[in-house]
Amino acid sequence: MGKERIYIMTRKIRKRLLEKKAVLRQLLKSNTLEKQHALIERLRTINDKLDIHKNQLICGSKGGQR
């Protein structure tokens, strides 16, 4: 895996982490239960995408199993 590929994957991971941080802040400020459930669901999808990006970074471009 080339350096540019590693850079792209780390940039994607950094983007997801910033998105996760923003959603967590919104979750702390939210006051309705429906809004909290929606934000928690969004956090789950962000975490899933983060796992995918991390696996791709570890395993190479395949993105397969560890």
N, C-alpha and C positions, 0 to 999 in steps of 0.2 A: 504494500500500500504506500503510495507516494505521500510526500509531505503536504501537497495541496489537498489531498483527500482527508488527511488527518485534520487539517485546518478547517475544512468545510464541516466535518462532523463535530469538532469542538465548538464551532460557531453555532451550529444547530442546537447543541446541548446548552450553550450559554443562553441562547434565545429562549429555550423552554424553561430554564431556571428563572430567568427574569419574568417570564409570563406566570410561572408558578408563584413567585413572590408577590406579584400584583394581585393575583386571585386570592392569596391568603390574606392580604391587606383588606380586600373587599369583603372577605368572609368575616373578618373581625368587626368591620363597620356595619355589616348587614344586620337588620333587625327582624326581618320576616323569615319564617320557617321555609317558605317556598323558595325564596331567594338563596337561602343557605343550602338547600338541597341541590339547587341548580349549580351553585358554585362548587359544591363537593363533587358533583358529577363531572364538572369541567376539570377539577383537580385530578380525578381518576384518569381522564383521557390524556392529560398532560403527562402524568406519571407513566402511563403506558408508552407514550411516544418517547419519553426520556429513556425508558428501558430499551426500546428498539434502537435508538441512536447509540446508547452505550454498548449494546451488543455488536452493532456494526463497527464501532470503533475498536472493540476488542478482537472481534473475529475477522476483521477485514471487510472487503466489499461484499462478501456473501451475505452477511447479516443473519447467518443461520444460528444453529445451536452452539452453545459454548462447549 
